[in-house]
């Protein structure tokens, strides 16, 4: 194998490793984003259930860790 061929192989390997690392990082970021969105959706659903049960906006905000403004916005929907 010539020097040039060996250098090309090394560059190709480095590129493949870089792509794999980028893909893994993107996948991890996507999972984290999806988890955060799911958590926010669950808080909203919980707030809606608590509103339907007649709890106060302040109590719902405390129970769900949503702001009073967020709970009021959900109530207005």
N, C-alpha and C positions, 0 to 999 in steps of 0.2 A: 504494500500500500504506500502510495506516495505521501509526502508531507502535506500537500494541498488537500488530498482526499481525507486524510486524518483530521486536518483542521476543520474541514467541512462537516465531518461526522461530529466533532466536538461542538461546533456551533449549533448543529441540528439538535443534539441532545440537550444543550443548554436552553434552546428555544422551546423544546417540548416540555422541559421542567418548568419554565416560566409560564407557559400556557396552563399547565396543570395547577400551579399555584394560584394563578389568576382565577381559574374556574372554581377552585375550592373557596377562595375568598368571596367571590360573587355568590356562591351558593350559601355560604354562612351569612352574608349580609341579607340575602333574600329570605332566609329562614327567620332571622331576627326581625325583619320588617313585617313578615307575615304574622309572627307571634304577637308583635305589638298591635297590629291591626285587629287581630282576633280578641285580644284582651280589651281593647277599646270598645269593640262591638258587644262584648259580654257585659261591660259596665253599662252601656246604653240600654241593653235589654233588661238588665237588673233594675235600672232606674225606671224604666217603663212599667215593670211589674209592681214596683213599690209605689209609683204614682197611682196605678190602678187600685191599689190597696188603701189609698187615702193618706199615705204618709206625707209629712211636710217636705217642702223642697230642701230645707236645712238638714233634716234628718237623712234624706236621701243623699245629699252631698257628703255628709259624714260617712254614711255606710258604703258609698261607692268610690270615695276619693275623687269625685268629680267636683268641679266648682259649682257654686250656686247658679252662676250664669249658664253653665252647660246644662244643668238640670232644668232650669227655666226654659231653655231652648228646646229641650226634649219635650217638656210639658206643652209647649206651644205648637208642636208638630201635629 
